[in-house]
Amino acid sequence: MGLWSAWLELGNQLTLVCSRKRTFFWFVAILIGFTIKFDSLGVTSLARGAGVTSIHYTSMLNFF
């Protein structure tokens, strides 16, 4: 759990990157996907790694 606490602390330092809180939360979800992705099948593996449901998959694609 200590590793994730350190990861979230670093992630929270990036709040100034996004002007809206919702955008920042999507940014963090994508970073989590990069951190724990299971395979190298592109954005789909990021969505699976971050636990993004199929309903929200299109919203995640807007970042790419």
QUIPE-V499818 format. One line per field, one symbol per residue. ss: DSSP state (a for helix, b for strand, c for the rest). psi: psi as a letter, one per 30 degrees, with the letter a starting at -180 (. if undefined). A space follows every 50 residues. Layout:
ss = ???
psi = ???
This chain:
ss = caaaaaaaaaaaccaaacccaaaaaaaaaaaaaaaaccccccaaaaaaaa cccaaaaaaaaccc
psi = feeeeeeeeeeffgffekfkeeeeeeeeeeeeeeegkfahgbfeeeeeef gklfegeeeefff.
